[in-house]
Amino acid sequence: MKIAVIGAGAVGGYFGGRLAASGTDVVFLVRGKTLETLRTGPLRVQSIGGDFEVNVRATEDPAEVGEVDAVLVAVKAWQVPEAAAAIQKMPGRNSVIVPLQNGVEAPAELAAVLGPGRVAGGLCRIVAEAKGPGQIDHYWAAPSLAFGELEPLTNAEMLAQLRDAFVAARVRCEIPRNIATAMWQKFLFIAPWGSLGAVTQLPVGPLRESPESRARLVQALHEVAAIARAEGSDLGADSVTKTLASLDALPAGTTSSMQRDIMAGLPSELEEQTGAVVRFGRKTDVPTPVHDSIYAELLPLERRARGAA
């Protein structure tokens, strides 16, 4: 396969790097210091599963990517519209697009620009950080991916080939029976934790250990589970309990990517996580008091980070 990866942060750098290291034909669409780094030296991944370095092809020009079989969209959720515009400039119109963002709205955003039959649903699970341009630190748990059809795809067979490429690269990858439900399960994990972590500025250990913040976290989890059910994805009666157990298993010092961005005064995925819960809650008439409160507190910080304060 020929695969384009848009972005080379924790997600794109790790998963695209694993593909490249296994011999898959991969090109990264990046810019700035990341582009300079990947053009002059290797992509470096420090991982509990084994460190590796790999020289990769990188460009900032979508037209230079060439025709590819699949495109992994690995930018932040708020950068998806920009990624869609870049994909439009790539040659060829048969590639399958696989978004790996936190949240559940990226596929629809991409399909609105790129048209029907090209965009799959997708998600990834990884605890990692970009420590610098082209430098990824994967420090906990085995990363994995899942993707599948939300609507019939023109080249659906490419999903199986993409899965096989990841498996050959020793990355756990699956095509679940219902990718929409899998995406909501991931959203249940990331949105309440990211929201509470950002507003308290606490890593997950103190957040889950304080009775007050834990109770708030549990309520936030129930809000998202109820929205998923209203949207047609019943995650099961034990979904909150299972998700809380996963959060309890994280290293105590772990923070979410949205939390780190907000604490650093950077643009974040607030709209795509906390804000999305608020919007879906209004749409489905599911009360979301915890997320409503957190969104109101964090929105001024987000506006300032984007120069709108």
C-alpha positions as CSV (number, residue, x, y, z in Angstrom):
1,M,0.0,0.0,0.0
2,K,0.9,3.7,-0.4
3,I,-0.3,5.6,2.6
4,A,-0.3,9.4,3.4
5,V,-0.2,10.5,7.0
6,I,-1.3,14.0,7.7
7,G,0.5,15.1,10.9
8,A,3.5,13.7,12.7
9,G,2.6,14.3,16.4
10,A,2.0,11.6,18.9
11,V,-0.6,9.9,16.8
12,G,0.7,10.4,13.2
13,G,4.3,10.0,14.3
14,Y,3.8,6.8,16.2
15,F,1.4,4.9,13.8
16,G,2.9,6.3,10.6
17,G,6.4,5.6,11.9
18,R,5.5,2.0,12.7
19,L,4.2,1.5,9.1
20,A,7.3,3.1,7.6
21,A,9.6,1.0,9.8
22,S,7.9,-2.1,8.6
23,G,8.6,-1.2,5.0
24,T,5.2,0.3,4.0
25,D,5.4,3.2,1.5
26,V,4.5,6.2,3.7
27,V,4.6,9.9,3.1
28,F,4.0,12.5,5.8
29,L,2.2,15.8,5.0
30,V,3.7,18.2,7.6
31,R,5.1,21.7,7.8
32,G,7.4,24.0,9.8
33,K,10.0,22.5,12.2
34,T,8.5,19.0,11.8
35,L,9.1,19.2,8.1
36,E,12.7,20.4,8.5
37,T,13.4,17.7,11.1
38,L,12.0,14.8,8.9
39,R,13.8,16.1,5.8
40,T,17.2,16.2,7.6
41,G,17.0,13.3,10.0
42,P,14.9,10.3,11.1
43,L,11.6,10.2,12.9
44,R,12.5,9.1,16.4
45,V,10.1,7.1,18.6
46,Q,10.9,6.2,22.1
47,S,8.5,3.4,23.1
48,I,7.9,0.8,25.8
49,G,7.4,-1.6,23.0
50,G,10.9,-0.9,21.6
51,D,12.5,2.3,20.5
52,F,13.1,2.9,16.8
53,E,14.2,5.5,14.2
54,V,13.2,5.6,10.6
55,N,13.9,7.9,7.7
56,V,10.7,9.0,6.1
57,R,9.5,11.0,3.1
58,A,7.9,14.3,4.1
59,T,6.4,17.2,2.2
60,E,4.3,20.3,2.9
61,D,2.7,20.3,-0.6
62,P,-0.4,18.0,-1.0
63,A,0.3,17.8,-4.7
64,E,3.6,16.2,-4.0
65,V,2.1,13.3,-2.0
66,G,1.1,11.4,-5.2
67,E,-1.7,9.0,-5.5
68,V,-2.2,6.9,-2.4
69,D,-4.5,4.1,-1.3
70,A,-5.3,5.5,2.2
71,V,-4.9,8.8,4.1
72,L,-4.6,8.8,7.8
73,V,-5.7,12.1,9.3
74,A,-3.7,12.5,12.4
75,V,-4.0,16.2,13.2
76,K,-5.8,17.7,16.2
77,A,-9.6,17.7,15.8
78,W,-9.8,21.4,15.2
79,Q,-7.4,21.1,12.3
80,V,-9.7,18.7,10.4
81,P,-11.1,21.3,8.0
82,E,-7.5,22.2,7.0
83,A,-6.7,18.6,6.5
84,A,-9.8,18.2,4.2
85,A,-8.6,21.1,2.1
86,A,-5.2,19.5,1.8
87,I,-6.7,16.1,0.7
88,Q,-8.7,17.9,-2.0
89,K,-5.3,19.0,-3.5
90,M,-3.9,15.5,-3.5
91,P,-3.9,13.7,-6.9
92,G,-6.4,10.9,-7.2
93,R,-9.8,10.6,-5.8
94,N,-9.9,6.9,-4.8
95,S,-8.1,6.9,-1.6
96,V,-9.9,5.9,1.6
97,I,-9.7,8.6,4.3
98,V,-9.4,7.4,7.9
99,P,-9.6,10.1,10.6
100,L,-8.0,9.2,14.0
101,Q,-9.2,12.2,16.0
102,N,-10.6,12.4,19.5
103,G,-14.3,12.9,19.2
104,V,-17.0,11.6,16.9
105,E,-17.5,14.5,14.4
106,A,-14.4,14.3,12.2
107,P,-15.8,11.8,9.6
108,A,-18.8,14.0,8.9
109,E,-16.6,17.1,8.6
110,L,-14.4,15.4,6.1
111,A,-17.2,13.8,4.1
112,A,-18.9,17.2,3.8
113,V,-15.8,18.5,1.9
114,L,-14.6,15.3,0.2
115,G,-18.0,13.8,-0.7
116,P,-19.6,10.4,0.0
117,G,-18.0,7.1,-0.3
118,R,-14.4,8.1,0.8
119,V,-14.4,8.6,4.5
120,A,-14.4,5.8,7.1
121,G,-14.9,6.1,10.8
122,G,-11.7,5.6,12.9
123,L,-10.1,5.9,16.2
124,C,-6.8,5.2,17.9
125,R,-5.8,4.4,21.5
126,I,-2.3,5.6,22.6
127,V,-0.7,7.2,25.6
128,A,2.1,9.2,24.1
129,E,3.4,12.7,23.6
130,A,5.4,14.6,21.0
131,K,8.5,15.7,22.9
132,G,9.7,17.8,19.9
133,P,9.5,17.9,16.1
134,G,9.7,14.3,14.9
135,Q,10.3,13.0,18.5
136,I,7.6,10.8,20.0
137,D,7.4,9.3,23.5
138,H,5.1,6.3,23.9
139,Y,5.1,5.5,27.6
140,W,2.2,3.3,28.5
141,A,0.0,0.5,27.2
142,A,-0.1,-1.1,23.8
143,P,-1.4,1.3,21.1
144,S,-4.2,0.2,18.9
145,L,-6.4,1.4,16.0
146,A,-9.9,0.6,14.8
147,F,-11.7,1.8,11.7
148,G,-14.7,0.8,9.5
149,E,-17.5,1.9,7.3
150,L,-20.0,4.4,8.6
151,E,-21.5,4.5,5.1
152,P,-20.7,2.3,2.1
153,L,-17.2,3.2,0.7
154,T,-16.2,3.1,-2.9
155,N,-12.9,1.3,-2.1
156,A,-13.9,-0.6,1.1
157,E,-11.4,-3.3,0.4
158,M,-8.7,-0.8,1.2
159,L,-9.7,-1.0,4.9
160,A,-8.7,-4.7,5.1
161,Q,-5.4,-4.0,3.4
162,L,-4.7,-1.1,5.7
163,R,-5.5,-3.3,8.7
164,D,-3.1,-6.0,7.4
165,A,-0.4,-3.4,6.9
166,F,-0.7,-2.3,10.6
167,V,-0.7,-5.9,11.8
168,A,2.4,-6.6,9.7
169,A,3.9,-3.5,11.5
170,R,3.1,-5.2,14.9
171,V,0.3,-2.7,15.7
172,R,-3.0,-4.0,17.0
173,C,-5.7,-3.1,14.6
174,E,-9.3,-4.2,14.0
175,I,-12.3,-3.5,11.9
176,P,-15.2,-3.7,14.4
177,R,-18.7,-4.7,13.5
178,N,-19.9,-1.2,14.5
179,I,-17.3,1.5,14.2
180,A,-19.8,4.2,15.4
181,T,-20.2,2.5,18.7
182,A,-16.5,2.0,19.0
183,M,-16.0,5.8,18.4
184,W,-18.5,6.6,21.1
185,Q,-16.7,4.2,23.5
186,K,-13.5,6.1,22.9
187,F,-15.3,9.4,23.3
188,L,-16.7,8.2,26.6
189,F,-13.1,7.6,27.8
190,I,-11.5,10.8,26.6
191,A,-14.1,13.6,26.9
192,P,-15.0,13.5,30.6
193,W,-11.4,12.9,31.6
194,G,-10.0,15.6,29.4
195,S,-12.7,18.0,30.5
196,L,-12.2,17.4,34.3
197,G,-8.4,17.3,33.9
198,A,-8.3,20.6,32.1
199,V,-10.6,22.5,34.5
200,T,-8.8,21.1,37.6
201,Q,-5.3,21.0,36.1
202,L,-4.8,17.7,37.9
203,P,-3.3,14.6,36.4
204,V,-5.5,11.6,36.5
205,G,-4.2,10.2,39.8
206,P,-5.3,13.0,42.1
207,L,-8.4,13.6,39.9
208,R,-9.8,10.1,40.5
209,E,-8.7,9.8,44.1
210,S,-10.5,12.9,45.4
211,P,-14.1,11.9,46.4
212,E,-15.4,15.2,45.1
213,S,-13.7,15.2,41.7
214,R,-14.3,11.4,41.3
215,A,-18.1,11.9,41.8
216,R,-18.0,14.7,39.2
217,L,-16.1,12.4,36.8
218,V,-18.7,9.6,37.2
219,Q,-21.5,12.1,36.5
220,A,-19.7,13.3,33.4
221,L,-19.3,9.7,32.2
222,H,-23.0,9.1,32.6
223,E,-23.7,12.3,30.6
224,V,-21.7,11.0,27.6
225,A,-23.1,7.4,27.9
226,A,-26.7,8.8,27.8
227,I,-25.9,10.9,24.7
228,A,-24.4,7.9,22.9
229,R,-27.5,6.0,23.6
230,A,-29.7,8.8,22.3
231,E,-27.5,8.9,19.2
232,G,-28.2,5.2,18.5
233,S,-25.0,3.7,20.1
234,D,-26.0,2.0,23.4
235,L,-22.6,1.3,25.0
236,G,-24.1,-1.1,27.6
237,A,-25.2,-0.8,31.2
238,D,-21.6,-1.4,32.4
239,S,-19.9,1.1,30.1
240,V,-19.4,3.8,32.8
241,T,-18.0,1.2,35.2
242,K,-15.6,-0.2,32.6
243,T,-14.4,3.2,31.5
244,L,-13.8,4.2,35.1
245,A,-11.7,1.1,35.6
246,S,-9.6,2.0,32.5
247,L,-9.1,5.5,34.0
248,D,-8.1,3.9,37.3
249,A,-5.5,1.8,35.5
250,L,-3.7,4.8,34.0
251,P,-0.4,5.9,35.6
252,A,-1.2,8.5,38.2
253,G,0.7,11.3,36.5
254,T,-1.0,10.9,33.1
255,T,-2.7,13.9,31.5
256,S,-4.9,14.2,28.4
257,S,-3.8,15.9,25.3
258,M,-6.5,18.5,25.5
259,Q,-5.6,19.2,29.1
260,R,-1.9,19.7,28.2
261,D,-2.8,22.1,25.4
262,I,-5.1,24.2,27.6
263,M,-2.6,24.3,30.5
264,A,0.1,25.5,28.0
265,G,-2.2,28.3,26.7
266,L,-2.4,26.6,23.3
267,P,-5.5,26.1,21.0
268,S,-7.1,22.8,22.1
269,E,-9.9,20.4,21.3
270,L,-12.3,22.0,23.7
271,E,-15.0,22.4,21.0
272,E,-14.6,18.9,19.8
273,Q,-14.7,17.3,23.2
274,T,-16.4,19.3,26.0
275,G,-18.2,21.5,23.5
276,A,-19.4,18.5,21.5
277,V,-20.9,17.0,24.6
278,V,-22.8,20.3,25.3
279,R,-24.0,20.4,21.6
280,F,-25.1,16.8,21.5
281,G,-26.8,17.2,24.9
282,R,-28.9,20.0,23.5
283,K,-29.6,18.1,20.3
284,T,-30.8,15.0,22.1
285,D,-32.3,16.7,25.2
286,V,-29.9,14.9,27.5
287,P,-28.9,17.1,30.5
288,T,-25.1,17.8,30.7
289,P,-24.6,20.0,33.7
290,V,-21.0,18.9,34.4
291,H,-19.9,19.5,30.9
292,D,-21.9,22.7,30.6
293,S,-20.1,24.1,33.7
294,I,-16.7,23.0,32.5
295,Y,-17.2,24.4,29.0
296,A,-18.3,27.8,30.4
297,E,-15.1,27.9,32.6
298,L,-12.7,26.9,29.8
299,L,-14.1,28.8,26.9
300,P,-12.5,32.1,27.8
301,L,-9.1,30.4,28.0
302,E,-9.7,28.8,24.6
303,R,-10.6,32.2,23.1
304,R,-7.5,33.8,24.5
305,A,-5.3,31.0,23.1
306,R,-6.8,31.7,19.7
307,G,-6.3,35.4,20.0
308,A,-10.0,36.2,20.3
309,A,-10.1,37.4,23.9
